Amino acid sequence: MIQVKAQADISINDGGMWNPIASAPFGRNLELAVFDEDGPHALVFPCARAREGWKNATNGARVDIRPTHWRDWGEKAQARLGKPLEGSP
């Protein structure tokens, strides 16, 4: 299991709607958002929901996170990194 520090300041209004984490599908590459003591962040790598928790979709390692929102991981996910996260549903 690994713990991650997410990239800070990701925009919610930059090409993809964030969805509540309870609706996250299994077995798909997803971009995840977390809120912690430093504020809102999005992970810098794709994750996949598994029965036992969240995994890094690239290498299969379990990640110790409690995400609050998700959206599809696409080509624009990397381009979105570094922009402010606003207006989370």
N, C-alpha and C positions, 0 to 999 in steps of 0.2 A: 504494500500500500504506500502511495506517495501523497504528500500534501503539496498543494500548489498555491502560488500567489498569483492572482489574476491581474491582468492588465487593467489599469485604472482608466476611468473616464471614457466609456464607450457610449456612443450615441444610440438612442432608441429610435430616432426618427431619421435614419440614414440608409434606408433601403430594405428594411425588414421589420415586421411587427413582432414584438416580444409576446410570448404566450406564457400563461401561468405554468409553473413546473409540474403541477398535478396532471396536466394534459400531455406531458412529454411522451412521445412514442418510443417503443423499444426498438433496438437494432438499427437506428439511423444516426448518421453523423449530425450532431447538433452543436450550436454555439450556446454556451451557458452563461448566465449572469448571476452574480452573487452580490449580496450586500453584507459588508462587515464593518468593523470599527473605523476603517478608513474611507468608507463610502461605497458607491456602486462600482463594480468591476465586471468585465467579461473575460472569460478564459481565452488564452492565446492559442489554444489547440482544440480540435474537435473532440467531443465526448460522445459516448453512446450509453444509453440507459440499459442496464442489465438487471436481472432479478436480484442480484446481490448488491446492487448500488451502481455507481457511475464508473465508467472506464475511459481511459484515454483511447480514442478511436484509432490512433496511429499505431500504438505499441501494445495495447491491451492491458496496460497497468491500471490497477484500481486507483481512483483518486478520492481523497478524503475531503469532500465538499458537501455543502448544503445549498445547492442553487435555488434561486427563487423564480427565474424565468428562462425560457429557451426560445430559439428560432433555428431554422435550418442553417447548416453550415454550407456555405457556397463559396464561389470564387471571390465574392465581395467581402467575405468575412475578414480576411487579412487586411483589406483596404480600410475597413471600418475601425480597426484598432487605433487607439489614441484620440478618439473623439468623445465628447461628454455624453454620459448616459442621462437622459431626461424623460420625464413623463411616464414612468413605468406604470402599466396597468395594475 
